[in-house]
Amino acid sequence: MEKSFRPNPNSFKNTFCVFREEKKEAVAKLLLQYESKSGSCYYYTEKGMYRLSNHWGRLANSKWRLEPLEPESPSKTKLGFANWNDFFPDNAIEKLYYIQANYNQNAVNYQHKNNPDYDKKAILRTSFETAKRIKQIRNLLNLTSWAKHFDYEDLAVLRQKIINELIFTNKTLEEIKREL
């Protein structure tokens, strides 16, 4: 059994983190070190944290997301792992987030500017501005009624053009649509 390791209790306040889903066997020999009122279980190691939970996303004062296994596990309760250096500061004032679109999966998500994969091309926004843009992008990805006002040959190309403008510029959706 691994020796007990405990981070500072305030280490996770106002943080953003992307956990990677792991198989539940990963914590079989670890000591459960904290269980929240909502039933989430936490296992701390020298490298990072395991979290076993049935809810991910906004947690009290933090934003923790889970990247699922491929193929996705059927269980509602999932185990996620994050290295200690995967936790980034979060607040509502600073421009900390950028948006990523995955056109193959018809999905959009946000990342923190401290993510080592950030290429500094996507515009940084506050969490509120980011959420607003993500909602617009999800509507563009999932609906077609907006496209009836445009003359286009390929809807996928039109979608990608508009979404890229939303990600890489400060133009409003209305400005982008007027320019097309």
C-alpha positions as a Python dict, from the first residue, in 0.01 Angstrom:
ca = {
    (1, 'M'): (0, 0, 0),
    (2, 'E'): (128, 349, -90),
    (3, 'K'): (224, 579, 195),
    (4, 'S'): (-26, 850, 280),
    (5, 'F'): (25, 1183, 100),
    (6, 'R'): (-194, 1485, 174),
    (7, 'P'): (-191, 1813, -18),
    (8, 'N'): (-286, 2142, 144),
    (9, 'P'): (-670, 2147, 183),
    (10, 'N'): (-689, 2485, 3),
    (11, 'S'): (-487, 2362, -297),
    (12, 'F'): (-795, 2301, -507),
    (13, 'K'): (-998, 2616, -443),
    (14, 'N'): (-1061, 2822, -757),
    (15, 'T'): (-891, 2580, -994),
    (16, 'F'): (-947, 2446, -1343),
    (17, 'C'): (-837, 2092, -1422),
    (18, 'V'): (-890, 1828, -1689),
    (19, 'F'): (-884, 1477, -1545),
    (20, 'R'): (-827, 1170, -1764),
    (21, 'E'): (-1057, 877, -1700),
    (22, 'E'): (-888, 568, -1562),
    (23, 'K'): (-1008, 217, -1488),
    (24, 'K'): (-1130, 183, -1129),
    (25, 'E'): (-865, -80, -1055),
    (26, 'A'): (-609, 204, -1047),
    (27, 'V'): (-713, 292, -688),
    (28, 'A'): (-755, -65, -560),
    (29, 'K'): (-439, -45, -347),
    (30, 'L'): (-467, 323, -255),
    (31, 'L'): (-598, 465, 70),
    (32, 'L'): (-920, 668, 45),
    (33, 'Q'): (-817, 1001, 195),
    (34, 'Y'): (-1125, 1215, 161),
    (35, 'E'): (-1493, 1166, 84),
    (36, 'S'): (-1703, 1475, 9),
    (37, 'K'): (-2058, 1535, 129),
    (38, 'S'): (-2176, 1458, -225),
    (39, 'G'): (-2001, 1119, -223),
    (40, 'S'): (-1692, 1193, -433),
    (41, 'C'): (-1387, 996, -320),
    (42, 'Y'): (-1033, 1135, -336),
    (43, 'Y'): (-705, 944, -344),
    (44, 'Y'): (-383, 1147, -330),
    (45, 'T'): (-45, 1031, -454),
    (46, 'E'): (293, 1200, -494),
    (47, 'K'): (217, 1241, -869),
    (48, 'G'): (-141, 1362, -854),
    (49, 'M'): (-501, 1302, -752),
    (50, 'Y'): (-758, 1035, -833),
    (51, 'R'): (-1121, 1137, -801),
    (52, 'L'): (-1406, 884, -811),
    (53, 'S'): (-1734, 1063, -874),
    (54, 'N'): (-2067, 1060, -1055),
    (55, 'H'): (-2053, 1437, -1124),
    (56, 'W'): (-1796, 1647, -1310),
    (57, 'G'): (-1788, 2005, -1431),
    (58, 'R'): (-1848, 2296, -1195),
    (59, 'L'): (-1767, 2192, -840),
    (60, 'A'): (-1826, 2457, -573),
    (61, 'N'): (-1555, 2704, -666),
    (62, 'S'): (-1367, 2499, -928),
    (63, 'K'): (-1407, 2371, -1283),
    (64, 'W'): (-1300, 2008, -1316),
    (65, 'R'): (-1370, 1820, -1638),
    (66, 'L'): (-1327, 1452, -1719),
    (67, 'E'): (-1190, 1332, -2053),
    (68, 'P'): (-1355, 989, -2100),
    (69, 'L'): (-1189, 663, -2192),
    (70, 'E'): (-1221, 542, -2550),
    (71, 'P'): (-1458, 362, -2573),
    (72, 'E'): (-1647, 542, -2298),
    (73, 'S'): (-1716, 335, -1988),
    (74, 'P'): (-2086, 264, -1924),
    (75, 'S'): (-2073, 340, -1551),
    (76, 'K'): (-2210, 674, -1430),
    (77, 'T'): (-1946, 683, -1155),
    (78, 'K'): (-1608, 743, -1314),
    (79, 'L'): (-1250, 756, -1190),
    (80, 'G'): (-1035, 1041, -1310),
    (81, 'F'): (-667, 1119, -1258),
    (82, 'A'): (-484, 1451, -1281),
    (83, 'N'): (-120, 1533, -1218),
    (84, 'W'): (-58, 1809, -964),
    (85, 'N'): (73, 2035, -1241),
    (86, 'D'): (-260, 1997, -1430),
    (87, 'F'): (-438, 2224, -1179),
    (88, 'F'): (-452, 2585, -1299),
    (89, 'P'): (-586, 2899, -1128),
    (90, 'D'): (-944, 3006, -1202),
    (91, 'N'): (-1133, 3329, -1147),
    (92, 'A'): (-1414, 3522, -1314),
    (93, 'I'): (-1211, 3835, -1393),
    (94, 'E'): (-902, 3730, -1589),
    (95, 'K'): (-895, 3610, -1949),
    (96, 'L'): (-785, 3255, -1872),
    (97, 'Y'): (-967, 3039, -2127),
    (98, 'Y'): (-955, 2957, -2494),
    (99, 'I'): (-1191, 2748, -2705),
    (100, 'Q'): (-1115, 2432, -2901),
    (101, 'A'): (-1346, 2282, -3160),
    (102, 'N'): (-1330, 1919, -3267),
    (103, 'Y'): (-1509, 1907, -3601),
    (104, 'N'): (-1470, 1528, -3634),
    (105, 'Q'): (-1658, 1472, -3307),
    (106, 'N'): (-1891, 1770, -3355),
    (107, 'A'): (-1781, 1902, -3017),
    (108, 'V'): (-1643, 2215, -2852),
    (109, 'N'): (-1470, 2270, -2521),
    (110, 'Y'): (-1255, 2519, -2337),
    (111, 'Q'): (-900, 2496, -2209),
    (112, 'H'): (-687, 2701, -1972),
    (113, 'K'): (-416, 2933, -2105),
    (114, 'N'): (-158, 2748, -1890),
    (115, 'N'): (-225, 2427, -2081),
    (116, 'P'): (111, 2334, -2239),
    (117, 'D'): (-71, 2264, -2571),
    (118, 'Y'): (-194, 2626, -2602),
    (119, 'D'): (-46, 2770, -2924),
    (120, 'K'): (-155, 3129, -2844),
    (121, 'K'): (-368, 3152, -3161),
    (122, 'A'): (-715, 3123, -3006),
    (123, 'I'): (-837, 3437, -2828),
    (124, 'L'): (-830, 3427, -2447),
    (125, 'R'): (-1156, 3514, -2275),
    (126, 'T'): (-1308, 3531, -1928),
    (127, 'S'): (-1510, 3230, -1814),
    (128, 'F'): (-1836, 3420, -1883),
    (129, 'E'): (-1729, 3522, -2236),
    (130, 'T'): (-1607, 3168, -2302),
    (131, 'A'): (-1936, 3013, -2191),
    (132, 'K'): (-2131, 3251, -2415),
    (133, 'R'): (-1918, 3164, -2721),
    (134, 'I'): (-1937, 2792, -2649),
    (135, 'K'): (-2317, 2813, -2641),
    (136, 'Q'): (-2315, 2987, -2981),
    (137, 'I'): (-2075, 2728, -3124),
    (138, 'R'): (-2284, 2436, -2995),
    (139, 'N'): (-2591, 2588, -3162),
    (140, 'L'): (-2397, 2619, -3489),
    (141, 'L'): (-2281, 2257, -3462),
    (142, 'N'): (-2616, 2107, -3369),
    (143, 'L'): (-2878, 2317, -3546),
    (144, 'T'): (-2937, 2392, -3913),
    (145, 'S'): (-3211, 2657, -3905),
    (146, 'W'): (-2953, 2940, -3887),
    (147, 'A'): (-2804, 2832, -4222),
    (148, 'K'): (-3118, 2902, -4430),
    (149, 'H'): (-3012, 3268, -4452),
    (150, 'F'): (-2688, 3182, -4634),
    (151, 'D'): (-2600, 3077, -4986),
    (152, 'Y'): (-2357, 2786, -4943),
    (153, 'E'): (-2255, 2461, -5109),
    (154, 'D'): (-2129, 2272, -4802),
    (155, 'L'): (-2281, 2328, -4457),
    (156, 'A'): (-1978, 2175, -4282),
    (157, 'V'): (-1746, 2428, -4449),
    (158, 'L'): (-1976, 2718, -4358),
    (159, 'R'): (-1998, 2598, -3996),
    (160, 'Q'): (-1622, 2565, -3967),
    (161, 'K'): (-1565, 2911, -4113),
    (162, 'I'): (-1805, 3078, -3866),
    (163, 'I'): (-1680, 2877, -3568),
    (164, 'N'): (-1315, 2953, -3647),
    (165, 'E'): (-1400, 3324, -3652),
    (166, 'L'): (-1567, 3287, -3311),
    (167, 'I'): (-1257, 3113, -3174),
    (168, 'F'): (-978, 3316, -3334),
    (169, 'T'): (-1126, 3670, -3341),
    (170, 'N'): (-1318, 3905, -3115),
    (171, 'K'): (-1589, 3956, -3377),
    (172, 'T'): (-1944, 3899, -3261),
    (173, 'L'): (-2154, 3626, -3421),
    (174, 'E'): (-2366, 3898, -3586),
    (175, 'E'): (-2055, 4064, -3735),
    (176, 'I'): (-1930, 3730, -3868),
    (177, 'K'): (-2266, 3648, -4027),
    (178, 'R'): (-2288, 3995, -4188),
    (179, 'E'): (-1945, 3949, -4347),
    (180, 'L'): (-2042, 3618, -4513),
}
